[in-house]
Amino acid sequence: DTEVTQTPKHLVMGMTNKKSLKCEQHMGHRAMYWYKQKAKKPPELMFVYSYEKLSINESVPSRFSPECPNSSLLNLHLHALQPEDSALYLCASSRGTVDGYTFGSGTRLTVV
Amino acid sequence: AQTVTQSQPEMSVQEAETVTLSCTYDTSESDYYLFWYKQPPSRQMILVIRQEAYKQQNATENRFSVNFQKAAKSFSLKISDSQLGDAAMYFCAYRSAEDSSYKLIFGSGTRLLVRP
């Protein structure tokens, strides 16, 4: 298995909703990432997990809450989002510093 | 802090022709990795090619090759025999080998159009 699987592919949520994004990989990668990508812009790093521990939080608002239950799974819990949080959320994983990332196909999030 | 610059917002190439996408970066580090990623309309980021800074030889992957000029901090991507499926956003990216953050820093991207 050489894929990063993200679910759901599309999500529409209200500003008072709570939802979660899921990311899964079975490549034995020990680093996992969440990126946010606005239209026609490069991805922006949100969080890095290394060996299941949060190693980087790029000053992301607390309405985004990451979780890494095990080495294969990464979640992003969403609560009280704003319309400007609408974006493509990309998950990625890597074996280490030498390799490039393997990206998932993303979750297109719309906050209404 | 490291930065990556892609000065060409959009490029166009005729099918079967060759096109070169430019990328420059700024860093004080001597050990790092450079990548080109492709993002088609399907939106999944796909690794195209990777270059290790301590290797002088330019990386090649089939129709894709790079021109890595370490002193000039330049890392251009050449696509030969362009195909319609090459149409996508291309992002240049930098990754330090000197820290444990694993952080990937992207350029602003170049949209490649392929004319049939």
Interface residues (C-beta under 8 A of the other chain):
Chain A: A31 Y33 K40 K41 P42 P43 L45 V48 S50 S55 I56 L88 L90 A92 S94 G96 T97 V98 D99 G100 Y101 T102 F103 G104 S105 G106 R108
Chain B: Y33 F35 Y37 S42 R43 Q44 M45 I46 L47 R50 E52 F91 A93 R95 S96 A97 S100 S101 Y102 K103 L104 F106 G107 S108 G109
